[in-house]
Amino acid sequence: MQSIIVAGGWLMLPLILCSIAMIAITVERFWTLNPKKVAPKHQLAQVWSWIKNNEVNAERLRSLKQSSELGVILAAGLSNSRNGRETMKDSIQEAANQVIHSMERYIGALGTIAAVAPLLGLLGTVLGMIKVFVAIELQGTGNAGALAGGISEALITTAAGLLVAIPAMIAHRFYIRRIDSLAVTMEQEAVKLVDALHSDRRVDVKS
């Protein structure tokens, strides 16, 4: 493996760094964007039980915000439920925008890696072919070792760029899709809460 990296030339270093970043982001986002953590299925039912039992207070709202991303959105709606439906919806939308922005953290970096890695590989290909032509010009075609060095550098960097870019692109598309799905789920849960509280009922937040 070390000999392959050395044969690929100095461009293997940024490709290795890209691969490390891609793996780290993929693992971190997989943990962070777990649907069970982001939008627990029974969280809305728990919130509604608090409302029916008149148990909504500042401590409950704090724990709700800390429990999940969905909890942040529901807590924002509950905090402003006394101010009317539109105000409640606006506060939910604002909280949702912040939550989605947080969920999209590092996803852009994955897309950048997917786009840059093949270009680094292509640059390595070009540099390797330049070495081949320089060797031909200086030594002719009789020195197979000099030609093989340039060709191997060209092929190794191309392969390395693709090996980094392909999983990065797959991960990028996967997490974009997951974020969209989670956003829809959280929107549906928030709408249910707004509709349930719209019958002129207000939730008084106790200190």
VOKESE-317185 format. One line per 4 residues: number of its first residue (from 1); their letters; for each residue x, y, z of C-alpha. Coordinates in nm, 4 decimals. Layout:
<atoms>
NUM = A = X/Y/Z  ...
</atoms>
This chain:
<atoms>
1 = MQSI = 0.0000/0.0000/0.0000  0.2784/0.2395/0.0899  0.4520/0.1737/-0.2409  0.1293/0.2539/-0.4280
5 = IVAG = 0.0908/0.5809/-0.2385  0.4515/0.6766/-0.3107  0.4095/0.5848/-0.6776  0.1045/0.8121/-0.6989
9 = GWLM = 0.3111/1.1182/-0.6190  0.2424/1.4192/-0.3987  -0.1220/1.4446/-0.5095  -0.1943/1.1321/-0.3078
13 = LPLI = -0.1626/1.3427/0.0100  -0.4667/1.5675/-0.0559  -0.6580/1.2611/-0.1787  -0.5809/1.0792/0.1458
17 = LCSI = -0.6910/1.3842/0.3450  -1.0137/1.3959/0.1424  -1.0773/1.0282/0.2135  -1.0234/1.0773/0.5872
21 = AMIA = -1.2600/1.3762/0.5910  -1.5183/1.1837/0.3880  -1.5131/0.8885/0.6286  -1.5296/1.1127/0.9362
25 = ITVE = -1.8228/1.3148/0.8027  -2.0097/1.0033/0.6895  -1.9801/0.8383/1.0309  -2.0645/1.1592/1.2219
29 = RFWT = -2.3719/1.2353/1.0101  -2.4901/0.8734/1.0288  -2.4891/0.9023/1.4081  -2.6353/1.2533/1.4181
33 = LNPK = -2.9105/1.1995/1.1593  -3.0503/0.8849/1.3170  -3.4288/0.9181/1.2655  -3.4961/0.7766/1.6127
37 = KVAP = -3.2875/1.0561/1.7651  -3.4010/1.3394/1.5383  -3.7757/1.2714/1.5378  -3.8824/1.0160/1.8006
41 = KHQL = -4.2130/0.8581/1.7059  -4.3889/0.9044/2.0391  -4.2659/1.2544/2.1220  -4.5772/1.4345/1.9991
45 = AQVW = -4.7976/1.1988/2.2013  -4.5901/1.2756/2.5100  -4.6232/1.6497/2.4507  -4.9974/1.6186/2.4048
49 = SWIK = -5.0265/1.4289/2.7327  -4.8474/1.7190/2.9045  -5.0955/1.9612/2.7499  -5.4010/1.7594/2.8531
53 = NNEV = -5.2717/1.7257/3.2089  -5.1721/2.0941/3.2214  -4.8101/1.9972/3.2862  -4.6416/2.2306/3.0372
57 = NAER = -4.3878/2.4453/3.2178  -4.0470/2.5984/3.1601  -3.8656/2.2868/3.2837  -4.0653/2.0633/3.0482
61 = LRSL = -3.9878/2.2933/2.7571  -3.6168/2.2884/2.8380  -3.6100/1.9103/2.8487  -3.8115/1.8989/2.5253
65 = KQSS = -3.5606/2.1236/2.3482  -3.2711/1.9074/2.4632  -3.4328/1.5769/2.3721  -3.4295/1.5984/1.9912
69 = ELGV = -3.4512/1.8238/1.6868  -3.8260/1.7623/1.6729  -3.8410/1.8622/2.0380  -3.6817/2.1979/1.9528
73 = ILAA = -3.9554/2.2651/1.6969  -4.2412/2.1533/1.9200  -4.1051/2.3566/2.2119  -4.0916/2.6668/1.9916
77 = GLSN = -4.4557/2.6149/1.8975  -4.5676/2.5583/2.2556  -4.3830/2.8664/2.3770  -4.5850/3.0832/2.1384
81 = SRNG = -4.9150/2.8944/2.1356  -5.0904/3.1623/2.3431  -5.0228/3.4230/2.0728  -5.2419/3.2655/1.8072
85 = RETM = -5.2124/3.0175/1.5236  -5.0078/3.2348/1.2853  -4.7555/3.3353/1.5488  -4.7226/2.9735/1.6523
89 = KDSI = -4.6662/2.8670/1.2920  -4.4067/3.1401/1.2404  -4.2125/3.0356/1.5491  -4.2236/2.6728/1.4374
93 = QEAA = -4.0994/2.7692/1.0906  -3.8134/2.9726/1.2347  -3.7103/2.6874/1.4652  -3.7392/2.4390/1.1768
97 = NQVI = -3.5104/2.6502/0.9597  -3.2452/2.6495/1.2323  -3.2831/2.2760/1.2897  -3.2542/2.1922/0.9190
101 = HSME = -2.9514/2.4188/0.8877  -2.7891/2.2275/1.1725  -2.8781/1.8934/1.0124  -2.7136/2.0039/0.6871
105 = RYIG = -2.3809/2.0699/0.8618  -2.0867/1.9110/0.6761  -2.3126/1.7860/0.3945  -2.1781/2.0569/0.1656
109 = ALGT = -1.8260/1.9384/0.2455  -1.9202/1.5894/0.1270  -2.0426/1.7338/-0.2031  -1.7215/1.9349/-0.2361
113 = IAAV = -1.5082/1.6257/-0.1788  -1.7126/1.4338/-0.4361  -1.6477/1.7106/-0.6900  -1.2824/1.7839/-0.6080
117 = APLL = -1.1436/1.4300/-0.5729  -1.1862/1.3363/-0.9431  -1.0276/1.6672/-1.0409  -0.7271/1.5914/-0.8213
121 = GLLG = -0.7083/1.2510/-0.9864  -0.7274/1.4121/-1.3295  -0.4519/1.6545/-1.2340  -0.2396/1.3581/-1.1308
125 = TVLG = -0.3112/1.1977/-1.4666  -0.1999/1.5082/-1.6517  0.1174/1.5420/-1.4436  0.1966/1.1745/-1.4922
129 = MIKV = 0.1567/1.1992/-1.8696  0.3758/1.5101/-1.8716  0.6468/1.3057/-1.7010  0.6064/1.0359/-1.9654
133 = FVAI = 0.6489/1.2811/-2.2516  0.9446/1.4500/-2.0815  1.1095/1.1089/-2.0364  1.0478/1.0255/-2.4024
137 = ELQG = 1.1947/1.3563/-2.5088  1.5066/1.3180/-2.2954  1.5696/0.9445/-2.3138  1.3589/0.8184/-2.6016
141 = TGNA = 1.1301/0.5205/-2.5719  1.4016/0.2781/-2.4712  1.3883/0.3526/-2.0969  1.0834/0.1540/-1.9891
145 = GALA = 1.1349/0.2348/-1.6203  1.1074/0.6088/-1.6722  0.7929/0.5657/-1.8806  0.6360/0.3247/-1.6319
149 = GGIS = 0.6847/0.5718/-1.3458  0.4854/0.8448/-1.5173  0.2151/0.6071/-1.6371  0.1737/0.4504/-1.2925
153 = EALI = 0.1430/0.7948/-1.1341  -0.1249/0.8880/-1.3861  -0.3278/0.5712/-1.3306  -0.2932/0.5565/-0.9509
157 = TTAA = -0.4086/0.9145/-0.8914  -0.7036/0.8673/-1.1267  -0.8108/0.5515/-0.9445  -0.7598/0.7129/-0.6039
161 = GLLV = -0.9669/1.0160/-0.7030  -1.2543/0.7933/-0.8136  -1.2288/0.5746/-0.5034  -1.2769/0.8849/-0.2880
165 = AIPA = -1.5357/1.0603/-0.5062  -1.7780/0.7702/-0.5593  -1.8547/0.6953/-0.1904  -1.8549/1.0688/-0.1148
169 = MIAH = -2.1190/1.1255/-0.3819  -2.3273/0.8310/-0.2586  -2.3087/0.9560/0.1013  -2.3955/1.3110/-0.0061
173 = RFYI = -2.7080/1.1991/-0.1930  -2.8055/0.9625/0.0884  -2.7906/1.2308/0.3576  -2.9652/1.4910/0.1441
177 = RRID = -3.2492/1.2429/0.1009  -3.2534/1.1594/0.4725  -3.2658/1.5270/0.5709  -3.5567/1.5858/0.3315
181 = SLAV = -3.7411/1.2871/0.4773  -3.6813/1.4001/0.8361  -3.7895/1.7551/0.7499  -4.1196/1.6235/0.6130
185 = TMEQ = -4.1743/1.4100/0.9229  -4.1066/1.7002/1.1598  -4.3323/1.9293/0.9563  -4.6177/1.6782/0.9808
189 = EAVK = -4.5757/1.6462/1.3568  -4.5653/2.0241/1.4013  -4.8797/2.0673/1.1899  -5.0583/1.8126/1.4076
193 = LVDA = -4.9670/2.0124/1.7170  -5.0853/2.3404/1.5631  -5.4137/2.1854/1.4530  -5.4695/2.0262/1.7938
197 = LHSD = -5.4207/2.3593/1.9702  -5.6185/2.5670/1.7232  -5.9561/2.5219/1.8922  -5.9142/2.8495/2.0811
201 = RRVD = -5.7159/2.6670/2.3449  -5.3967/2.8207/2.4799  -5.1158/2.6508/2.6644  -4.9953/2.8513/2.9629
205 = VKS = -4.6257/2.7928/3.0215  -4.5604/2.7656/3.3934  -4.2312/2.8900/3.5360
</atoms>
